[in-house]
């Protein structure tokens, strides 16, 4: 049995996820509002049932560790023995130490040793809990069993609140080298009169829609109305135009054969993909929509676990860049 203590209550739970080094691993995707978890049993990267839950109402490290633990127990309810856990997390993050360095996202986790504390809950050694960058996990998932499988040079782009990116050569994520921006990140690269994220993100779509209509609905609502709302349709066409131009300007030096797009906005790709492709004409580049969608980071976490160090860890955090990103949100 194990116990979890809150301010007022102690909860006892039975630990049945054993820590012998088998062929199954728990994989997690820590998103901005939810956490998802599943079990991957072998190098085929096939996932078991995915379970998810919103972030805890109590914004504390204890509550978050309990959420991760509870989801792990639920995902592994068949009793599979786990070799450990691999978590796809947003940055900045100290991946080797398992410590969150995020201040503007999930600030209540800042400085907390998530790796050691989660391992303790499962009764594991600290090295049995590992972490990788969420954008790298997305691309690795698509490389392992999705839209970038077998592609020598690929880029993953996640479209949502911001724009995430990862670069890979021969199936391995790279964060430096010819054509690769610092850390493999394009969100803060100069573009137009600002940075790429100013023009390719949720807020870009909402800003353009508000300029046209005065309204500020969420992106899903704008997309849902695009078939009948000319302004909504025009906003997505403009988004595709900006996406294509940004990719052309910032990826040409890397020369990828395939760029895979994912993230929440990619679910509306039918509204902007043609406009993006038009801006990419003449390049030896295919723009593909994720085949795994929400499951990509989970599959990518499994790829990273079974392949060892896959280059999927970002370089040391850049405090100046982090400050820029915090101001942009």
KAWORA-V292067 format. One record per backbone hydrogen bond with DSSP energy under -1.0 kcal/mol. CO is the residue of the C=O (numbers start at 1). NH is the residue of the N-H. Records with the same first field share a line. If there is no record, write none. Layout:
CO=NH ; NH
This chain:
2=13
4=11
9=6
11=4
13=2
18=82
20=22
24=83
25=40
26=86
27=38
28=88
29=36
33=55
34=31
35=53
36=29
37=51
38=27
39=48
40=25
42=45
51=37
53=35
58=60
60=64
61=65
62=66
63=67
64=68
65=69
66=70
67=71
68=72
69=73
70=74
71=75
72=76
74=77
76=79
84=26
85=130
86=28
87=132
88=30
89=134
92=101
93=95
94=98 ; 99
98=114 ; 115
99=94
100=111
106=109
107=110
109=112
112=100 ; 114
113=117
114=118
115=119
116=120
117=121
118=122
119=124
125=128
126=129
128=85
130=87
132=89
133=137
134=138
135=139
136=140
137=141
138=142
139=143
140=144
141=145
142=146 ; 148
146=149
148=151
152=170
153=257 ; 258
154=168
155=260
156=166
157=262
158=164
159=265
160=202
162=160
164=158
166=156
167=174
168=154
169=172
172=169
175=183
177=180
181=184
182=185
186=189
187=197
189=196
191=194
194=191
195=198
196=199 ; 200
201=205
202=206
203=207
204=208
205=209
206=210
207=211
208=212
209=213
210=214
218=222
219=223
220=224
221=225
223=226
225=228 ; 229
229=233
230=234
231=235
232=236
233=237
234=238
235=239
236=240
237=241
238=242
239=243
240=244
241=245
242=246
243=247
244=248
245=249
246=250
247=251
251=255
257=286
258=155
259=288
260=157
261=290
262=159
264=267
265=268
266=269
268=271
269=272 ; 273
272=276
273=277
274=278
275=279
280=283
283=285
286=259
288=261
292=295
293=296
295=299
296=300
297=301
298=302
299=303
300=304
301=305
302=306
303=307
310=173
312=133
318=322
319=323
320=324
321=325
322=326
323=327
324=328
